[in-house]
Amino acid sequence: MAPRLSVIVPIYDVERYLPACLDSLAAQTFRDFEVLMVDDGSPDNSAAIAEEYAARDPRFKLIRKENGGLGAARNTGMTHLAPESEFLTFVDSDDLIPPD
């Protein structure tokens, strides 16, 4: 079943905050979504953290690209949306989303 909601999370130098952000997304009561984690050439271990989430939860997908900034990372994420996705949102990698 295709996700109804696509969530794009740009990632750059956020290893300190990223696990809490991704945990908050994984804990959502609404389950019909995908998380597109866009590694914008991060110099820290953020991509490795995102890779772990992608390995254990099929809703999480890691996309890698050269550093181009926040807008470019968001735009890259938009090119990877599930074709049937109805809604799109952006979550910054230091955000915490309430479960409901």
Biopython code that builds the backbone (N, CA, C, O; Angstrom):
import numpy as np
from Bio.PDB.StructureBuilder import StructureBuilder

atoms = [
    (1, "MET", "N", (0.841, -1.179, 0.000)),
    (1, "MET", "CA", (0.000, 0.000, 0.000)),
    (1, "MET", "C", (0.886, 1.242, 0.000)),
    (1, "MET", "O", (1.830, 1.336, 0.784)),
    (2, "ALA", "N", (0.586, 2.172, -0.862)),
    (2, "ALA", "CA", (1.364, 3.404, -0.970)),
    (2, "ALA", "C", (1.037, 4.348, 0.194)),
    (2, "ALA", "O", (-0.096, 4.372, 0.676)),
    (3, "PRO", "N", (2.019, 5.115, 0.639)),
    (3, "PRO", "CA", (1.770, 6.044, 1.746)),
    (3, "PRO", "C", (0.900, 7.223, 1.308)),
    (3, "PRO", "O", (1.002, 7.692, 0.174)),
    (4, "ARG", "N", (0.055, 7.690, 2.206)),
    (4, "ARG", "CA", (-0.763, 8.872, 1.935)),
    (4, "ARG", "C", (0.030, 10.154, 2.199)),
    (4, "ARG", "O", (-0.247, 11.193, 1.600)),
    (5, "LEU", "N", (1.016, 10.076, 3.096)),
    (5, "LEU", "CA", (1.777, 11.252, 3.506)),
    (5, "LEU", "C", (3.261, 10.988, 3.294)),
    (5, "LEU", "O", (3.774, 9.930, 3.657)),
    (6, "SER", "N", (3.938, 11.956, 2.706)),
    (6, "SER", "CA", (5.394, 11.904, 2.574)),
    (6, "SER", "C", (5.990, 12.986, 3.459)),
    (6, "SER", "O", (5.564, 14.140, 3.421)),
    (7, "VAL", "N", (6.977, 12.603, 4.256)),
    (7, "VAL", "CA", (7.658, 13.522, 5.172)),
    (7, "VAL", "C", (9.109, 13.613, 4.729)),
    (7, "VAL", "O", (9.809, 12.601, 4.682)),
    (8, "ILE", "N", (9.561, 14.810, 4.405)),
    (8, "ILE", "CA", (10.950, 15.018, 3.990)),
    (8, "ILE", "C", (11.724, 15.606, 5.169)),
    (8, "ILE", "O", (11.334, 16.619, 5.750)),
    (9, "VAL", "N", (12.829, 14.945, 5.504)),
    (9, "VAL", "CA", (13.692, 15.400, 6.602)),
    (9, "VAL", "C", (15.089, 15.661, 6.029)),
    (9, "VAL", "O", (15.839, 14.712, 5.798)),
    (10, "PRO", "N", (15.457, 16.935, 5.794)),
    (10, "PRO", "CA", (16.813, 17.239, 5.350)),
    (10, "PRO", "C", (17.802, 16.988, 6.493)),
    (10, "PRO", "O", (17.514, 17.287, 7.653)),
    (11, "ILE", "N", (18.963, 16.439, 6.152)),
    (11, "ILE", "CA", (19.936, 16.070, 7.177)),
    (11, "ILE", "C", (21.291, 16.686, 6.841)),
    (11, "ILE", "O", (21.864, 16.434, 5.780)),
    (12, "TYR", "N", (21.786, 17.499, 7.770)),
    (12, "TYR", "CA", (23.146, 18.034, 7.640)),
    (12, "TYR", "C", (23.665, 18.388, 9.029)),
    (12, "TYR", "O", (23.141, 19.296, 9.675)),
    (13, "ASP", "N", (24.683, 17.682, 9.489)),
    (13, "ASP", "CA", (25.376, 17.982, 10.739)),
    (13, "ASP", "C", (24.414, 18.030, 11.934)),
    (13, "ASP", "O", (24.428, 18.981, 12.716)),
    (14, "VAL", "N", (23.579, 16.991, 12.063)),
    (14, "VAL", "CA", (22.559, 16.981, 13.113)),
    (14, "VAL", "C", (22.560, 15.680, 13.917)),
    (14, "VAL", "O", (21.530, 15.301, 14.475)),
    (15, "GLU", "N", (23.689, 15.000, 13.981)),
    (15, "GLU", "CA", (23.717, 13.705, 14.671)),
    (15, "GLU", "C", (23.243, 13.812, 16.120)),
    (15, "GLU", "O", (22.737, 12.840, 16.681)),
    (16, "ARG", "N", (23.402, 14.962, 16.713)),
    (16, "ARG", "CA", (22.992, 15.162, 18.111)),
    (16, "ARG", "C", (21.463, 15.133, 18.260)),
    (16, "ARG", "O", (20.951, 14.669, 19.278)),
    (17, "TYR", "N", (20.740, 15.622, 17.257)),
    (17, "TYR", "CA", (19.284, 15.760, 17.348)),
    (17, "TYR", "C", (18.510, 14.701, 16.562)),
    (17, "TYR", "O", (17.353, 14.417, 16.873)),
    (18, "LEU", "N", (19.139, 14.128, 15.560)),
    (18, "LEU", "CA", (18.432, 13.281, 14.607)),
    (18, "LEU", "C", (17.718, 12.074, 15.219)),
    (18, "LEU", "O", (16.571, 11.823, 14.852)),
    (19, "PRO", "N", (18.332, 11.311, 16.134)),
    (19, "PRO", "CA", (17.607, 10.155, 16.678)),
    (19, "PRO", "C", (16.276, 10.534, 17.327)),
    (19, "PRO", "O", (15.278, 9.840, 17.133)),
    (20, "ALA", "N", (16.250, 11.608, 18.083)),
    (20, "ALA", "CA", (15.000, 12.025, 18.728)),
    (20, "ALA", "C", (13.956, 12.412, 17.686)),
    (20, "ALA", "O", (12.781, 12.077, 17.835)),
    (21, "CYS", "N", (14.364, 13.098, 16.655)),
    (21, "CYS", "CA", (13.450, 13.477, 15.574)),
    (21, "CYS", "C", (12.869, 12.238, 14.903)),
    (21, "CYS", "O", (11.652, 12.120, 14.760)),
    (22, "LEU", "N", (13.730, 11.320, 14.496)),
    (22, "LEU", "CA", (13.270, 10.129, 13.790)),
    (22, "LEU", "C", (12.451, 9.223, 14.707)),
    (22, "LEU", "O", (11.497, 8.592, 14.253)),
    (23, "ASP", "N", (12.806, 9.149, 15.982)),
    (23, "ASP", "CA", (12.000, 8.387, 16.934)),
    (23, "ASP", "C", (10.592, 8.973, 17.031)),
    (23, "ASP", "O", (9.610, 8.234, 17.098)),
    (24, "SER", "N", (10.500, 10.300, 17.039)),
    (24, "SER", "CA", (9.181, 10.934, 17.142)),
    (24, "SER", "C", (8.336, 10.647, 15.900)),
    (24, "SER", "O", (7.114, 10.533, 15.998)),
    (25, "LEU", "N", (8.965, 10.531, 14.753)),
    (25, "LEU", "CA", (8.224, 10.183, 13.535)),
    (25, "LEU", "C", (7.803, 8.713, 13.559)),
    (25, "LEU", "O", (6.675, 8.385, 13.191)),
    (26, "ALA", "N", (8.690, 7.844, 13.983)),
    (26, "ALA", "CA", (8.380, 6.412, 14.037)),
    (26, "ALA", "C", (7.242, 6.120, 15.012)),
    (26, "ALA", "O", (6.528, 5.132, 14.839)),
    (27, "ALA", "N", (7.062, 6.948, 16.017)),
    (27, "ALA", "CA", (6.059, 6.724, 17.055)),
    (27, "ALA", "C", (4.685, 7.305, 16.718)),
    (27, "ALA", "O", (3.800, 7.302, 17.573)),
    (28, "GLN", "N", (4.490, 7.790, 15.526)),
    (28, "GLN", "CA", (3.208, 8.395, 15.156)),
    (28, "GLN", "C", (2.063, 7.390, 15.220)),
    (28, "GLN", "O", (2.223, 6.226, 14.855)),
    (29, "THR", "N", (0.909, 7.854, 15.689)),
    (29, "THR", "CA", (-0.276, 6.997, 15.694)),
    (29, "THR", "C", (-0.821, 6.823, 14.277)),
    (29, "THR", "O", (-1.404, 5.784, 13.969)),
    (30, "PHE", "N", (-0.641, 7.816, 13.416)),
    (30, "PHE", "CA", (-0.964, 7.697, 11.999)),
    (30, "PHE", "C", (0.193, 6.932, 11.358)),
    (30, "PHE", "O", (1.343, 7.358, 11.468)),
    (31, "ARG", "N", (-0.086, 5.828, 10.699)),
    (31, "ARG", "CA", (0.984, 4.949, 10.229)),
    (31, "ARG", "C", (1.207, 4.985, 8.717)),
    (31, "ARG", "O", (2.194, 4.431, 8.233)),
    (32, "ASP", "N", (0.326, 5.615, 7.973)),
    (32, "ASP", "CA", (0.343, 5.552, 6.514)),
    (32, "ASP", "C", (1.220, 6.676, 5.933)),
    (32, "ASP", "O", (0.719, 7.593, 5.282)),
    (33, "PHE", "N", (2.528, 6.588, 6.177)),
    (33, "PHE", "CA", (3.441, 7.635, 5.706)),
    (33, "PHE", "C", (4.794, 7.046, 5.365)),
    (33, "PHE", "O", (5.125, 5.920, 5.737)),
    (34, "GLU", "N", (5.564, 7.844, 4.645)),
    (34, "GLU", "CA", (6.967, 7.532, 4.368)),
    (34, "GLU", "C", (7.800, 8.699, 4.865)),
    (34, "GLU", "O", (7.346, 9.843, 4.867)),
    (35, "VAL", "N", (9.023, 8.403, 5.285)),
    (35, "VAL", "CA", (9.965, 9.437, 5.709)),
    (35, "VAL", "C", (11.144, 9.390, 4.757)),
    (35, "VAL", "O", (11.860, 8.391, 4.682)),
    (36, "LEU", "N", (11.338, 10.472, 4.036)),
    (36, "LEU", "CA", (12.449, 10.587, 3.098)),
    (36, "LEU", "C", (13.537, 11.417, 3.770)),
    (36, "LEU", "O", (13.432, 12.639, 3.870)),
    (37, "MET", "N", (14.569, 10.742, 4.222)),
    (37, "MET", "CA", (15.678, 11.386, 4.920)),
    (37, "MET", "C", (16.724, 11.734, 3.870)),
    (37, "MET", "O", (17.301, 10.845, 3.245)),
    (38, "VAL", "N", (16.964, 13.006, 3.678)),
    (38, "VAL", "CA", (17.886, 13.453, 2.628)),
    (38, "VAL", "C", (19.197, 13.900, 3.269)),
    (38, "VAL", "O", (19.277, 14.967, 3.877)),
    (39, "ASP", "N", (20.216, 13.064, 3.120)),
    (39, "ASP", "CA", (21.553, 13.402, 3.606)),
    (39, "ASP", "C", (22.162, 14.390, 2.623)),
    (39, "ASP", "O", (22.458, 14.039, 1.481)),
    (40, "ASP", "N", (22.345, 15.617, 3.069)),
    (40, "ASP", "CA", (22.878, 16.691, 2.231)),
    (40, "ASP", "C", (24.399, 16.771, 2.367)),
    (40, "ASP", "O", (24.954, 17.848, 2.583)),
    (41, "GLY", "N", (25.062, 15.627, 2.238)),
    (41, "GLY", "CA", (26.523, 15.588, 2.339)),
    (41, "GLY", "C", (27.027, 15.901, 3.730)),
    (41, "GLY", "O", (28.058, 16.556, 3.885)),
    (42, "SER", "N", (26.316, 15.445, 4.738)),
    (42, "SER", "CA", (26.659, 15.769, 6.115)),
    (42, "SER", "C", (28.038, 15.239, 6.494)),
    (42, "SER", "O", (28.371, 14.098, 6.173)),
    (43, "PRO", "N", (28.857, 16.070, 7.186)),
    (43, "PRO", "CA", (30.209, 15.655, 7.562)),
    (43, "PRO", "C", (30.271, 14.814, 8.846)),
    (43, "PRO", "O", (31.328, 14.282, 9.187)),
    (44, "ASP", "N", (29.150, 14.693, 9.551)),
    (44, "ASP", "CA", (29.162, 13.936, 10.801)),
    (44, "ASP", "C", (28.550, 12.552, 10.588)),
    (44, "ASP", "O", (28.523, 12.064, 9.458)),
    (45, "ASN", "N", (28.068, 11.923, 11.628)),
    (45, "ASN", "CA", (27.511, 10.574, 11.546)),
    (45, "ASN", "C", (26.000, 10.547, 11.296)),
    (45, "ASN", "O", (25.360, 9.514, 11.495)),
    (46, "SER", "N", (25.435, 11.657, 10.870)),
    (46, "SER", "CA", (23.996, 11.727, 10.634)),
    (46, "SER", "C", (23.521, 10.694, 9.626)),
    (46, "SER", "O", (22.493, 10.054, 9.845)),
    (47, "ALA", "N", (24.240, 10.518, 8.539)),
    (47, "ALA", "CA", (23.827, 9.555, 7.508)),
    (47, "ALA", "C", (23.823, 8.132, 8.049)),
    (47, "ALA", "O", (22.951, 7.340, 7.694)),
    (48, "ALA", "N", (24.780, 7.800, 8.898)),
    (48, "ALA", "CA", (24.827, 6.460, 9.494)),
    (48, "ALA", "C", (23.620, 6.235, 10.400)),
    (48, "ALA", "O", (23.061, 5.139, 10.431)),
    (49, "ILE", "N", (23.225, 7.255, 11.125)),
    (49, "ILE", "CA", (22.039, 7.162, 11.976)),
    (49, "ILE", "C", (20.806, 6.942, 11.104)),
    (49, "ILE", "O", (19.990, 6.065, 11.388)),
    (50, "ALA", "N", (20.672, 7.731, 10.051)),
    (50, "ALA", "CA", (19.530, 7.595, 9.141)),
    (50, "ALA", "C", (19.516, 6.210, 8.488)),
    (50, "ALA", "O", (18.456, 5.615, 8.293)),
    (51, "GLU", "N", (20.675, 5.720, 8.164)),
    (51, "GLU", "CA", (20.786, 4.387, 7.552)),
    (51, "GLU", "C", (20.239, 3.308, 8.487)),
    (51, "GLU", "O", (19.598, 2.361, 8.032)),
    (52, "GLU", "N", (20.486, 3.444, 9.772)),
    (52, "GLU", "CA", (19.969, 2.494, 10.761)),
    (52, "GLU", "C", (18.437, 2.505, 10.779)),
    (52, "GLU", "O", (17.808, 1.449, 10.851)),
    (53, "TYR", "N", (17.846, 3.685, 10.712)),
    (53, "TYR", "CA", (16.379, 3.778, 10.698)),
    (53, "TYR", "C", (15.819, 3.163, 9.421)),
    (53, "TYR", "O", (14.803, 2.470, 9.461)),
    (54, "ALA", "N", (16.464, 3.408, 8.305)),
    (54, "ALA", "CA", (16.010, 2.838, 7.026)),
    (54, "ALA", "C", (16.105, 1.316, 7.039)),
    (54, "ALA", "O", (15.281, 0.638, 6.425)),
    (55, "ALA", "N", (17.101, 0.779, 7.733)),
    (55, "ALA", "CA", (17.292, -0.667, 7.786)),
    (55, "ALA", "C", (16.228, -1.357, 8.640)),
    (55, "ALA", "O", (15.882, -2.511, 8.388)),
    (56, "ARG", "N", (15.714, -0.661, 9.640)),
    (56, "ARG", "CA", (14.772, -1.331, 10.539)),
    (56, "ARG", "C", (13.310, -0.965, 10.319)),
    (56, "ARG", "O", (12.425, -1.612, 10.880)),
    (57, "ASP", "N", (13.037, 0.067, 9.509)),
    (57, "ASP", "CA", (11.644, 0.478, 9.281)),
    (57, "ASP", "C", (11.477, 0.792, 7.799)),
    (57, "ASP", "O", (12.078, 1.749, 7.311)),
    (58, "PRO", "N", (10.679, 0.016, 7.068)),
    (58, "PRO", "CA", (10.549, 0.218, 5.626)),
    (58, "PRO", "C", (9.909, 1.551, 5.230)),
    (58, "PRO", "O", (9.963, 1.936, 4.062)),
    (59, "ARG", "N", (9.313, 2.251, 6.177)),
    (59, "ARG", "CA", (8.750, 3.581, 5.870)),
    (59, "ARG", "C", (9.836, 4.642, 5.749)),
    (59, "ARG", "O", (9.596, 5.713, 5.191)),
    (60, "PHE", "N", (11.022, 4.356, 6.263)),
    (60, "PHE", "CA", (12.128, 5.315, 6.265)),
    (60, "PHE", "C", (13.065, 5.011, 5.099)),
    (60, "PHE", "O", (13.517, 3.878, 4.935)),
    (61, "LYS", "N", (13.352, 6.028, 4.295)),
    (61, "LYS", "CA", (14.235, 5.857, 3.140)),
    (61, "LYS", "C", (15.333, 6.915, 3.199)),
    (61, "LYS", "O", (15.064, 8.090, 3.448)),
    (62, "LEU", "N", (16.563, 6.490, 2.968)),
    (62, "LEU", "CA", (17.701, 7.413, 2.967)),
    (62, "LEU", "C", (18.069, 7.757, 1.543)),
    (62, "LEU", "O", (18.246, 6.877, 0.700)),
    (63, "ILE", "N", (18.181, 9.046, 1.284)),
    (63, "ILE", "CA", (18.606, 9.565, -0.010)),
    (63, "ILE", "C", (19.876, 10.365, 0.248)),
    (63, "ILE", "O", (19.914, 11.202, 1.149)),
    (64, "ARG", "N", (20.906, 10.109, -0.536)),
    (64, "ARG", "CA", (22.177, 10.822, -0.358)),
    (64, "ARG", "C", (22.418, 11.763, -1.531)),
    (64, "ARG", "O", (22.107, 11.445, -2.679)),
    (65, "LYS", "N", (22.974, 12.922, -1.221)),
    (65, "LYS", "CA", (23.334, 13.893, -2.257)),
    (65, "LYS", "C", (24.501, 14.741, -1.773)),
    (65, "LYS", "O", (24.799, 14.799, -0.581)),
    (66, "GLU", "N", (25.148, 15.392, -2.719)),
    (66, "GLU", "CA", (26.205, 16.332, -2.362)),
    (66, "GLU", "C", (25.584, 17.539, -1.688)),
    (66, "GLU", "O", (24.421, 17.865, -1.924)),
    (67, "ASN", "N", (26.370, 18.203, -0.845)),
    (67, "ASN", "CA", (25.865, 19.368, -0.129)),
    (67, "ASN", "C", (25.413, 20.451, -1.096)),
    (67, "ASN", "O", (26.143, 20.851, -2.003)),
    (68, "GLY", "N", (24.191, 20.911, -0.875)),
    (68, "GLY", "CA", (23.638, 21.970, -1.709)),
    (68, "GLY", "C", (22.754, 22.918, -0.931)),
    (68, "GLY", "O", (22.222, 23.878, -1.487)),
    (69, "GLY", "N", (22.593, 22.650, 0.363)),
    (69, "GLY", "CA", (21.772, 23.521, 1.187)),
    (69, "GLY", "C", (20.380, 22.957, 1.426)),
    (69, "GLY", "O", (19.976, 21.960, 0.827)),
    (70, "LEU", "N", (19.661, 23.623, 2.316)),
    (70, "LEU", "CA", (18.356, 23.153, 2.767)),
    (70, "LEU", "C", (17.345, 23.054, 1.627)),
    (70, "LEU", "O", (16.659, 22.040, 1.495)),
    (71, "GLY", "N", (17.250, 24.082, 0.815)),
    (71, "GLY", "CA", (16.285, 24.070, -0.288)),
    (71, "GLY", "C", (16.560, 22.950, -1.268)),
    (71, "GLY", "O", (15.635, 22.271, -1.715)),
    (72, "ALA", "N", (17.816, 22.753, -1.604)),
    (72, "ALA", "CA", (18.183, 21.682, -2.540)),
    (72, "ALA", "C", (17.881, 20.315, -1.950)),
    (72, "ALA", "O", (17.456, 19.413, -2.673)),
    (73, "ALA", "N", (18.092, 20.145, -0.653)),
    (73, "ALA", "CA", (17.787, 18.864, -0.006)),
    (73, "ALA", "C", (16.286, 18.606, -0.040)),
    (73, "ALA", "O", (15.855, 17.489, -0.324)),
    (74, "ARG", "N", (15.496, 19.622, 0.244)),
    (74, "ARG", "CA", (14.038, 19.460, 0.176)),
    (74, "ARG", "C", (13.592, 19.135, -1.244)),
    (74, "ARG", "O", (12.757, 18.254, -1.449)),
    (75, "ASN", "N", (14.142, 19.838, -2.214)),
    (75, "ASN", "CA", (13.778, 19.578, -3.606)),
    (75, "ASN", "C", (14.161, 18.161, -4.025)),
    (75, "ASN", "O", (13.411, 17.500, -4.744)),
    (76, "THR", "N", (15.312, 17.702, -3.583)),
    (76, "THR", "CA", (15.729, 16.327, -3.884)),
    (76, "THR", "C", (14.737, 15.340, -3.283)),
    (76, "THR", "O", (14.353, 14.372, -3.939)),
    (77, "GLY", "N", (14.328, 15.571, -2.067)),
    (77, "GLY", "CA", (13.339, 14.705, -1.436)),
    (77, "GLY", "C", (12.051, 14.651, -2.241)),
    (77, "GLY", "O", (11.441, 13.588, -2.358)),
    (78, "MET", "N", (11.630, 15.777, -2.794)),
    (78, "MET", "CA", (10.389, 15.821, -3.568)),
    (78, "MET", "C", (10.479, 14.964, -4.828)),
    (78, "MET", "O", (9.458, 14.474, -5.310)),
    (79, "THR", "N", (11.668, 14.777, -5.362)),
    (79, "THR", "CA", (11.796, 13.939, -6.560)),
    (79, "THR", "C", (11.720, 12.449, -6.226)),
    (79, "THR", "O", (11.679, 11.619, -7.135)),
    (80, "HIS", "N", (11.702, 12.099, -4.946)),
    (80, "HIS", "CA", (11.655, 10.699, -4.519)),
    (80, "HIS", "C", (10.331, 10.318, -3.849)),
    (80, "HIS", "O", (10.233, 9.240, -3.263)),
    (81, "LEU", "N", (9.330, 11.164, -3.923)),
    (81, "LEU", "CA", (8.043, 10.864, -3.303)),
    (81, "LEU", "C", (7.421, 9.622, -3.918)),
    (81, "LEU", "O", (7.581, 9.363, -5.111)),
    (82, "ALA", "N", (6.716, 8.862, -3.104)),
    (82, "ALA", "CA", (5.914, 7.765, -3.645)),
    (82, "ALA", "C", (4.873, 8.383, -4.580)),
    (82, "ALA", "O", (4.219, 9.355, -4.201)),
    (83, "PRO", "N", (4.707, 7.853, -5.774)),
    (83, "PRO", "CA", (3.802, 8.471, -6.757)),
    (83, "PRO", "C", (2.366, 8.625, -6.260)),
    (83, "PRO", "O", (1.660, 9.542, -6.679)),
    (84, "GLU", "N", (1.934, 7.743, -5.381)),
    (84, "GLU", "CA", (0.563, 7.786, -4.902)),
    (84, "GLU", "C", (0.379, 8.647, -3.651)),
    (84, "GLU", "O", (-0.737, 8.775, -3.147)),
    (85, "SER", "N", (1.443, 9.225, -3.158)),
    (85, "SER", "CA", (1.361, 10.042, -1.948)),
    (85, "SER", "C", (0.429, 11.233, -2.201)),
    (85, "SER", "O", (0.513, 11.895, -3.235)),
    (86, "GLU", "N", (-0.457, 11.488, -1.237)),
    (86, "GLU", "CA", (-1.430, 12.579, -1.376)),
    (86, "GLU", "C", (-0.950, 13.876, -0.737)),
    (86, "GLU", "O", (-1.301, 14.964, -1.194)),
    (87, "PHE", "N", (-0.154, 13.764, 0.311)),
    (87, "PHE", "CA", (0.233, 14.936, 1.084)),
    (87, "PHE", "C", (1.737, 14.948, 1.309)),
    (87, "PHE", "O", (2.390, 13.905, 1.335)),
    (88, "LEU", "N", (2.272, 16.160, 1.472)),
    (88, "LEU", "CA", (3.701, 16.360, 1.667)),
    (88, "LEU", "C", (3.913, 17.323, 2.821)),
    (88, "LEU", "O", (3.216, 18.329, 2.951)),
    (89, "THR", "N", (4.892, 16.994, 3.657)),
    (89, "THR", "CA", (5.278, 17.922, 4.715)),
    (89, "THR", "C", (6.792, 17.859, 4.894)),
    (89, "THR", "O", (7.442, 16.896, 4.489)),
    (90, "PHE", "N", (7.328, 18.887, 5.499)),
    (90, "PHE", "CA", (8.750, 18.961, 5.786)),
    (90, "PHE", "C", (8.934, 18.997, 7.304)),
    (90, "PHE", "O", (8.220, 19.711, 8.008)),
    (91, "VAL", "N", (9.891, 18.224, 7.794)),
    (91, "VAL", "CA", (10.233, 18.224, 9.210)),
    (91, "VAL", "C", (11.724, 18.490, 9.306)),
    (91, "VAL", "O", (12.527, 17.781, 8.701)),
    (92, "ASP", "N", (12.095, 19.514, 10.068)),
    (92, "ASP", "CA", (13.521, 19.769, 10.276)),
    (92, "ASP", "C", (14.082, 18.702, 11.190)),
    (92, "ASP", "O", (13.377, 18.169, 12.047)),
    (93, "SER", "N", (15.342, 18.396, 11.007)),
    (93, "SER", "CA", (15.956, 17.262, 11.715)),
    (93, "SER", "C", (16.152, 17.503, 13.212)),
    (93, "SER", "O", (16.575, 16.592, 13.925)),
    (94, "ASP", "N", (15.860, 18.687, 13.694)),
    (94, "ASP", "CA", (15.911, 18.923, 15.134)),
    (94, "ASP", "C", (14.495, 19.109, 15.719)),
    (94, "ASP", "O", (14.350, 19.518, 16.872)),
    (95, "ASP", "N", (13.455, 18.809, 14.922)),
    (95, "ASP", "CA", (12.074, 18.888, 15.384)),
    (95, "ASP", "C", (11.665, 17.603, 16.091)),
    (95, "ASP", "O", (12.180, 16.524, 15.796)),
    (96, "LEU", "N", (10.741, 17.735, 17.020)),
    (96, "LEU", "CA", (10.084, 16.605, 17.671)),
    (96, "LEU", "C", (8.594, 16.729, 17.361)),
    (96, "LEU", "O", (7.990, 17.774, 17.604)),
    (97, "ILE", "N", (8.008, 15.667, 16.827)),
    (97, "ILE", "CA", (6.609, 15.699, 16.422)),
    (97, "ILE", "C", (5.785, 14.912, 17.441)),
    (97, "ILE", "O", (6.100, 13.753, 17.715)),
    (98, "PRO", "N", (4.729, 15.521, 18.013)),
    (98, "PRO", "CA", (3.877, 14.794, 18.952)),
    (98, "PRO", "C", (3.274, 13.567, 18.263)),
    (98, "PRO", "O", (3.023, 13.601, 17.059)),
    (99, "PRO", "N", (3.040, 12.492, 19.006)),
    (99, "PRO", "CA", (2.637, 11.223, 18.383)),
    (99, "PRO", "C", (1.292, 11.224, 17.676)),
    (99, "PRO", "O", (1.028, 10.331, 16.871)),
    (100, "ASP", "N", (0.448, 12.183, 17.945)),
    (100, "ASP", "CA", (-0.867, 12.173, 17.306)),
    (100, "ASP", "C", (-1.114, 13.432, 16.515)),
    (100, "ASP", "O", (-2.177, 13.584, 15.913)),
]
sb = StructureBuilder()
sb.init_structure("model")
sb.init_model(0)
sb.init_chain("A")
sb.init_seg("    ")
for serial, (resi, resn, name, xyz) in enumerate(atoms, 1):
    if name == "N":
        sb.init_residue(resn, " ", resi, " ")
    sb.init_atom(name, np.array(xyz, "f"), 0.0, 1.0, " ", f" {name:<3s}", serial, name[0])
structure = sb.get_structure()
